[in-house]
Amino acid sequence: MKNIIITGCSRGIGLATISLLAKNKDYNIIGTSTSGKHTLKTSNFQIFKLDLSQETSINDFVKQLEGVKIDSLINNAGVLLEDWNVSAINLEQLKQTFDVNLFGTIRLTENLLPNFKRHAHIINVTSEWGAFSDPNFDAFQPHYKMSKAALNMYTKLLAKRLENKPILVSALDPGWTQTDMGGQAASRQPEAVAQDILNLLDSDVVSGQFWHNGQVRPW
Protein backbone atom coordinates (compact mmCIF):
# COMPACT_ATOMS: atom_id res chain seq x y z
CA MET A 1 0.00 0.00 0.00
CA LYS A 2 1.42 3.38 -1.05
CA ASN A 3 0.68 6.44 1.07
CA ILE A 4 0.04 9.51 -1.07
CA ILE A 5 -0.63 12.98 0.35
CA ILE A 6 -2.25 15.70 -1.74
CA THR A 7 -3.05 19.18 -0.49
CA GLY A 8 -5.96 21.30 -1.65
CA CYS A 9 -8.09 18.43 -2.88
CA SER A 10 -11.65 19.73 -2.41
CA ARG A 11 -12.00 21.04 -5.97
CA GLY A 12 -10.28 21.57 -9.31
CA ILE A 13 -7.02 19.74 -9.99
CA GLY A 14 -6.88 18.32 -6.47
CA LEU A 15 -10.36 16.83 -6.68
CA ALA A 16 -9.67 15.34 -10.11
CA THR A 17 -6.39 13.87 -8.89
CA ILE A 18 -7.75 12.10 -5.83
CA SER A 19 -10.72 10.84 -7.86
CA LEU A 20 -8.26 9.25 -10.28
CA LEU A 21 -5.88 7.92 -7.63
CA ALA A 22 -8.72 6.44 -5.56
CA LYS A 23 -9.47 4.00 -8.37
CA ASN A 24 -6.25 2.18 -7.46
CA LYS A 25 -6.84 0.31 -4.21
CA ASP A 26 -3.08 -0.04 -3.73
CA TYR A 27 -3.04 3.68 -2.89
CA ASN A 28 -3.89 5.05 0.54
CA ILE A 29 -4.74 8.68 -0.21
CA ILE A 30 -4.47 11.38 2.44
CA GLY A 31 -6.07 14.62 1.30
CA THR A 32 -6.34 18.06 2.85
CA SER A 33 -8.75 20.96 2.63
CA THR A 34 -9.10 24.12 4.68
CA SER A 35 -12.44 22.88 6.02
CA GLY A 36 -11.37 19.28 6.60
CA LYS A 37 -14.43 18.15 4.64
CA HIS A 38 -14.84 16.37 1.32
CA THR A 39 -17.54 14.81 -0.84
CA LEU A 40 -15.50 11.77 -1.95
CA LYS A 41 -16.37 8.64 0.00
CA THR A 42 -14.11 5.65 -0.61
CA SER A 43 -12.27 3.24 1.64
CA ASN A 44 -8.78 4.30 0.55
CA PHE A 45 -9.23 8.06 1.04
CA GLN A 46 -9.27 10.17 4.17
CA ILE A 47 -9.46 13.94 4.53
CA PHE A 48 -7.71 16.20 7.05
CA LYS A 49 -8.05 19.87 7.87
CA LEU A 50 -5.05 21.96 6.81
CA ASP A 51 -4.60 25.71 6.43
CA LEU A 52 -1.18 26.33 4.90
CA SER A 53 -1.20 29.95 6.04
CA GLN A 54 -1.22 28.86 9.70
CA GLU A 55 1.85 27.26 11.29
CA THR A 56 -0.24 25.65 14.04
CA SER A 57 -2.49 24.01 11.45
CA ILE A 58 0.53 22.56 9.66
CA ASN A 59 1.99 21.30 12.92
CA ASP A 60 -1.32 19.67 13.88
CA PHE A 61 -1.56 17.93 10.51
CA VAL A 62 2.00 16.62 10.71
CA LYS A 63 1.37 15.26 14.21
CA GLN A 64 -1.57 13.25 12.90
CA LEU A 65 0.78 11.59 10.41
CA GLU A 66 3.25 10.42 13.05
CA GLY A 67 4.48 6.98 12.07
CA VAL A 68 3.07 7.17 8.52
CA LYS A 69 5.68 6.44 5.87
CA ILE A 70 5.07 8.57 2.79
CA ASP A 71 5.55 7.47 -0.82
CA SER A 72 4.40 10.69 -2.48
CA LEU A 73 3.53 14.27 -1.57
CA ILE A 74 1.66 16.40 -4.10
CA ASN A 75 1.80 20.05 -3.07
CA ASN A 76 -1.25 21.23 -4.99
CA ALA A 77 -2.90 23.81 -2.68
CA GLY A 78 -2.49 27.41 -3.74
CA VAL A 79 -4.20 30.79 -3.97
CA LEU A 80 -4.47 33.59 -6.51
CA LEU A 81 -5.86 36.63 -4.73
CA GLU A 82 -5.41 39.51 -7.18
CA ASP A 83 -7.61 40.40 -10.13
CA TRP A 84 -6.15 39.16 -13.41
CA ASN A 85 -5.88 42.67 -14.88
CA VAL A 86 -3.97 44.21 -11.94
CA SER A 87 -0.21 44.72 -12.11
CA ALA A 88 0.39 46.90 -9.03
CA ILE A 89 1.94 45.30 -5.96
CA ASN A 90 -0.30 45.01 -2.92
CA LEU A 91 1.99 44.09 -0.06
CA GLU A 92 -0.76 42.52 2.04
CA GLN A 93 -1.89 40.32 -0.85
CA LEU A 94 1.73 39.48 -1.59
CA LYS A 95 2.24 38.30 1.98
CA GLN A 96 -0.99 36.28 2.01
CA THR A 97 -0.07 34.63 -1.29
CA PHE A 98 3.44 33.72 -0.17
CA ASP A 99 2.11 32.41 3.16
CA VAL A 100 0.19 29.70 1.30
CA ASN A 101 1.94 29.14 -2.03
CA LEU A 102 5.49 29.25 -0.70
CA PHE A 103 6.03 29.45 3.06
CA GLY A 104 3.24 27.05 4.01
CA THR A 105 4.18 24.60 1.27
CA ILE A 106 7.83 24.65 2.31
CA ARG A 107 7.01 24.34 6.01
CA LEU A 108 4.78 21.32 5.36
CA THR A 109 7.33 19.63 3.10
CA GLU A 110 10.26 20.19 5.45
CA ASN A 111 8.30 18.91 8.47
CA LEU A 112 7.35 15.75 6.57
CA LEU A 113 10.83 14.94 5.26
CA PRO A 114 11.59 12.42 8.06
CA ASN A 115 8.47 10.46 7.00
CA PHE A 116 9.49 9.88 3.40
CA LYS A 117 10.46 6.44 2.17
CA ARG A 118 13.47 5.94 -0.08
CA HIS A 119 12.53 6.66 -3.69
CA ALA A 120 9.58 8.78 -2.58
CA HIS A 121 8.42 11.54 -4.93
CA ILE A 122 7.52 15.14 -4.09
CA ILE A 123 5.57 17.01 -6.78
CA ASN A 124 5.12 20.77 -6.48
CA VAL A 125 2.27 22.05 -8.63
CA THR A 126 3.57 25.40 -9.86
CA SER A 127 2.70 27.30 -13.04
CA GLU A 128 3.91 28.59 -16.38
CA TRP A 129 3.27 31.98 -14.79
CA GLY A 130 6.17 31.21 -12.45
CA ALA A 131 8.52 30.39 -15.32
CA PHE A 132 11.09 32.86 -16.60
CA SER A 133 10.62 31.16 -19.99
CA ASP A 134 6.90 32.07 -20.19
CA PRO A 135 6.40 33.16 -23.82
CA ASN A 136 3.34 35.24 -22.89
CA PHE A 137 4.94 37.06 -19.97
CA ASP A 138 3.23 40.25 -18.85
CA ALA A 139 3.07 42.43 -15.73
CA PHE A 140 -0.20 41.05 -14.37
CA GLN A 141 -0.80 38.60 -11.47
CA PRO A 142 2.49 39.68 -9.82
CA HIS A 143 1.94 38.09 -6.39
CA TYR A 144 1.00 34.69 -7.80
CA LYS A 145 3.83 34.72 -10.35
CA MET A 146 6.48 35.58 -7.77
CA SER A 147 5.25 32.87 -5.38
CA LYS A 148 5.34 30.19 -8.09
CA ALA A 149 8.76 31.31 -9.35
CA ALA A 150 10.08 30.94 -5.80
CA LEU A 151 8.44 27.51 -5.50
CA ASN A 152 10.19 26.47 -8.71
CA MET A 153 13.53 27.42 -7.18
CA TYR A 154 12.67 25.52 -3.99
CA THR A 155 11.99 22.48 -6.19
CA LYS A 156 15.47 22.66 -7.72
CA LEU A 157 17.16 23.29 -4.38
CA LEU A 158 15.33 20.47 -2.61
CA ALA A 159 16.06 18.06 -5.45
CA LYS A 160 19.77 18.81 -5.15
CA ARG A 161 19.67 18.43 -1.37
CA LEU A 162 17.87 15.08 -1.50
CA GLU A 163 19.63 13.50 -4.47
CA ASN A 164 21.55 11.07 -2.24
CA LYS A 165 18.50 9.92 -0.20
CA PRO A 166 17.21 9.21 -2.87
CA ILE A 167 13.95 11.21 -3.00
CA LEU A 168 12.67 12.64 -6.28
CA VAL A 169 11.44 16.23 -6.46
CA SER A 170 9.54 17.59 -9.47
CA ALA A 171 7.67 20.74 -10.45
CA LEU A 172 4.52 20.44 -12.57
CA ASP A 173 3.09 23.17 -14.79
CA PRO A 174 -0.58 22.16 -15.25
CA GLY A 175 -1.19 24.71 -17.98
CA TRP A 176 -4.32 26.84 -18.24
CA THR A 177 -6.91 24.63 -16.55
CA GLN A 178 -10.66 24.90 -16.06
CA THR A 179 -10.83 25.52 -12.31
CA ASP A 180 -12.20 28.27 -10.07
CA MET A 181 -8.80 29.93 -10.51
CA GLY A 182 -8.38 29.35 -14.24
CA GLY A 183 -11.97 29.95 -15.33
CA GLN A 184 -14.15 28.06 -17.79
CA ALA A 185 -12.42 29.48 -20.88
CA ALA A 186 -9.25 27.55 -20.06
CA SER A 187 -7.95 25.02 -22.58
CA ARG A 188 -7.29 22.04 -20.25
CA GLN A 189 -9.57 19.91 -18.11
CA PRO A 190 -8.58 19.07 -14.49
CA GLU A 191 -8.80 15.37 -15.37
CA ALA A 192 -6.02 15.78 -17.95
CA VAL A 193 -3.77 17.38 -15.35
CA ALA A 194 -4.63 14.60 -12.88
CA GLN A 195 -3.45 12.07 -15.46
CA ASP A 196 -0.22 14.05 -15.89
CA ILE A 197 0.33 13.86 -12.13
CA LEU A 198 -0.34 10.12 -12.03
CA ASN A 199 2.01 9.52 -14.97
CA LEU A 200 4.73 11.51 -13.23
CA LEU A 201 4.22 9.62 -9.97
CA ASP A 202 4.61 6.30 -11.80
CA SER A 203 7.74 7.31 -13.74
CA ASP A 204 11.38 6.98 -12.76
CA VAL A 205 12.32 10.51 -13.83
CA VAL A 206 15.36 12.67 -13.24
CA SER A 207 14.89 14.75 -10.10
CA GLY A 208 14.72 18.53 -10.20
CA GLN A 209 12.88 18.98 -13.49
CA PHE A 210 9.88 21.08 -14.58
CA TRP A 211 7.12 19.12 -16.33
CA HIS A 212 4.18 20.05 -18.56
CA ASN A 213 1.88 17.66 -20.39
CA GLY A 214 4.32 14.77 -20.01
CA GLN A 215 7.33 16.69 -21.26
CA VAL A 216 10.21 18.52 -19.54
CA ARG A 217 9.79 22.24 -20.09
CA PRO A 218 12.28 25.09 -19.54
CA TRP A 219 12.34 26.97 -16.27
C-alpha positions as CSV (number, residue, x, y, z in Angstrom):
1,M,0.0,0.0,0.0
2,K,1.4,3.4,-1.1
3,N,0.7,6.4,1.1
4,I,0.0,9.5,-1.1
5,I,-0.6,13.0,0.4
6,I,-2.2,15.7,-1.7
7,T,-3.0,19.2,-0.5
8,G,-6.0,21.3,-1.7
9,C,-8.1,18.4,-2.9
10,S,-11.6,19.7,-2.4
11,R,-12.0,21.0,-6.0
12,G,-10.3,21.6,-9.3
13,I,-7.0,19.7,-10.0
14,G,-6.9,18.3,-6.5
15,L,-10.4,16.8,-6.7
16,A,-9.7,15.3,-10.1
17,T,-6.4,13.9,-8.9
18,I,-7.7,12.1,-5.8
19,S,-10.7,10.8,-7.9
20,L,-8.3,9.2,-10.3
21,L,-5.9,7.9,-7.6
22,A,-8.7,6.4,-5.6
23,K,-9.5,4.0,-8.4
24,N,-6.3,2.2,-7.5
25,K,-6.8,0.3,-4.2
26,D,-3.1,0.0,-3.7
27,Y,-3.0,3.7,-2.9
28,N,-3.9,5.1,0.5
29,I,-4.7,8.7,-0.2
30,I,-4.5,11.4,2.4
31,G,-6.1,14.6,1.3
32,T,-6.3,18.1,2.9
33,S,-8.7,21.0,2.6
34,T,-9.1,24.1,4.7
35,S,-12.4,22.9,6.0
36,G,-11.4,19.3,6.6
37,K,-14.4,18.1,4.6
38,H,-14.8,16.4,1.3
39,T,-17.5,14.8,-0.8
40,L,-15.5,11.8,-2.0
41,K,-16.4,8.6,0.0
42,T,-14.1,5.7,-0.6
43,S,-12.3,3.2,1.6
44,N,-8.8,4.3,0.5
45,F,-9.2,8.1,1.0
46,Q,-9.3,10.2,4.2
47,I,-9.5,13.9,4.5
48,F,-7.7,16.2,7.1
49,K,-8.1,19.9,7.9
50,L,-5.1,22.0,6.8
51,D,-4.6,25.7,6.4
52,L,-1.2,26.3,4.9
53,S,-1.2,30.0,6.0
54,Q,-1.2,28.9,9.7
55,E,1.8,27.3,11.3
56,T,-0.2,25.6,14.0
57,S,-2.5,24.0,11.5
58,I,0.5,22.6,9.7
59,N,2.0,21.3,12.9
60,D,-1.3,19.7,13.9
61,F,-1.6,17.9,10.5
62,V,2.0,16.6,10.7
63,K,1.4,15.3,14.2
64,Q,-1.6,13.3,12.9
65,L,0.8,11.6,10.4
66,E,3.2,10.4,13.0
67,G,4.5,7.0,12.1
68,V,3.1,7.2,8.5
69,K,5.7,6.4,5.9
70,I,5.1,8.6,2.8
71,D,5.5,7.5,-0.8
72,S,4.4,10.7,-2.5
73,L,3.5,14.3,-1.6
74,I,1.7,16.4,-4.1
75,N,1.8,20.1,-3.1
76,N,-1.2,21.2,-5.0
77,A,-2.9,23.8,-2.7
78,G,-2.5,27.4,-3.7
79,V,-4.2,30.8,-4.0
80,L,-4.5,33.6,-6.5
81,L,-5.9,36.6,-4.7
82,E,-5.4,39.5,-7.2
83,D,-7.6,40.4,-10.1
84,W,-6.2,39.2,-13.4
85,N,-5.9,42.7,-14.9
86,V,-4.0,44.2,-11.9
87,S,-0.2,44.7,-12.1
88,A,0.4,46.9,-9.0
89,I,1.9,45.3,-6.0
90,N,-0.3,45.0,-2.9
91,L,2.0,44.1,-0.1
92,E,-0.8,42.5,2.0
93,Q,-1.9,40.3,-0.9
94,L,1.7,39.5,-1.6
95,K,2.2,38.3,2.0
96,Q,-1.0,36.3,2.0
97,T,-0.1,34.6,-1.3
98,F,3.4,33.7,-0.2
99,D,2.1,32.4,3.2
100,V,0.2,29.7,1.3
101,N,1.9,29.1,-2.0
102,L,5.5,29.3,-0.7
103,F,6.0,29.4,3.1
104,G,3.2,27.1,4.0
105,T,4.2,24.6,1.3
106,I,7.8,24.7,2.3
107,R,7.0,24.3,6.0
108,L,4.8,21.3,5.4
109,T,7.3,19.6,3.1
110,E,10.3,20.2,5.5
111,N,8.3,18.9,8.5
112,L,7.3,15.8,6.6
113,L,10.8,14.9,5.3
114,P,11.6,12.4,8.1
115,N,8.5,10.5,7.0
116,F,9.5,9.9,3.4
117,K,10.5,6.4,2.2
118,R,13.5,5.9,-0.1
119,H,12.5,6.7,-3.7
120,A,9.6,8.8,-2.6
121,H,8.4,11.5,-4.9
122,I,7.5,15.1,-4.1
123,I,5.6,17.0,-6.8
124,N,5.1,20.8,-6.5
125,V,2.3,22.1,-8.6
126,T,3.6,25.4,-9.9
127,S,2.7,27.3,-13.0
128,E,3.9,28.6,-16.4
129,W,3.3,32.0,-14.8
130,G,6.2,31.2,-12.4
131,A,8.5,30.4,-15.3
132,F,11.1,32.9,-16.6
133,S,10.6,31.2,-20.0
134,D,6.9,32.1,-20.2
135,P,6.4,33.2,-23.8
136,N,3.3,35.2,-22.9
137,F,4.9,37.1,-20.0
138,D,3.2,40.2,-18.9
139,A,3.1,42.4,-15.7
140,F,-0.2,41.0,-14.4
141,Q,-0.8,38.6,-11.5
142,P,2.5,39.7,-9.8
143,H,1.9,38.1,-6.4
144,Y,1.0,34.7,-7.8
145,K,3.8,34.7,-10.3
146,M,6.5,35.6,-7.8
147,S,5.2,32.9,-5.4
148,K,5.3,30.2,-8.1
149,A,8.8,31.3,-9.3
150,A,10.1,30.9,-5.8
151,L,8.4,27.5,-5.5
152,N,10.2,26.5,-8.7
153,M,13.5,27.4,-7.2
154,Y,12.7,25.5,-4.0
155,T,12.0,22.5,-6.2
156,K,15.5,22.7,-7.7
157,L,17.2,23.3,-4.4
158,L,15.3,20.5,-2.6
159,A,16.1,18.1,-5.5
160,K,19.8,18.8,-5.1
161,R,19.7,18.4,-1.4
162,L,17.9,15.1,-1.5
163,E,19.6,13.5,-4.5
164,N,21.5,11.1,-2.2
165,K,18.5,9.9,-0.2
166,P,17.2,9.2,-2.9
167,I,14.0,11.2,-3.0
168,L,12.7,12.6,-6.3
169,V,11.4,16.2,-6.5
170,S,9.5,17.6,-9.5
171,A,7.7,20.7,-10.5
172,L,4.5,20.4,-12.6
173,D,3.1,23.2,-14.8
174,P,-0.6,22.2,-15.3
175,G,-1.2,24.7,-18.0
176,W,-4.3,26.8,-18.2
177,T,-6.9,24.6,-16.6
178,Q,-10.7,24.9,-16.1
179,T,-10.8,25.5,-12.3
180,D,-12.2,28.3,-10.1
181,M,-8.8,29.9,-10.5
182,G,-8.4,29.3,-14.2
183,G,-12.0,30.0,-15.3
184,Q,-14.2,28.1,-17.8
185,A,-12.4,29.5,-20.9
186,A,-9.2,27.6,-20.1
187,S,-7.9,25.0,-22.6
188,R,-7.3,22.0,-20.3
189,Q,-9.6,19.9,-18.1
190,P,-8.6,19.1,-14.5
191,E,-8.8,15.4,-15.4
192,A,-6.0,15.8,-18.0
193,V,-3.8,17.4,-15.3
194,A,-4.6,14.6,-12.9
195,Q,-3.5,12.1,-15.5
196,D,-0.2,14.1,-15.9
197,I,0.3,13.9,-12.1
198,L,-0.3,10.1,-12.0
199,N,2.0,9.5,-15.0
200,L,4.7,11.5,-13.2
201,L,4.2,9.6,-10.0
202,D,4.6,6.3,-11.8
203,S,7.7,7.3,-13.7
204,D,11.4,7.0,-12.8
205,V,12.3,10.5,-13.8
206,V,15.4,12.7,-13.2
207,S,14.9,14.7,-10.1
208,G,14.7,18.5,-10.2
209,Q,12.9,19.0,-13.5
210,F,9.9,21.1,-14.6
211,W,7.1,19.1,-16.3
212,H,4.2,20.1,-18.6
213,N,1.9,17.7,-20.4
214,G,4.3,14.8,-20.0
215,Q,7.3,16.7,-21.3
216,V,10.2,18.5,-19.5
217,R,9.8,22.2,-20.1
218,P,12.3,25.1,-19.5
219,W,12.3,27.0,-16.3
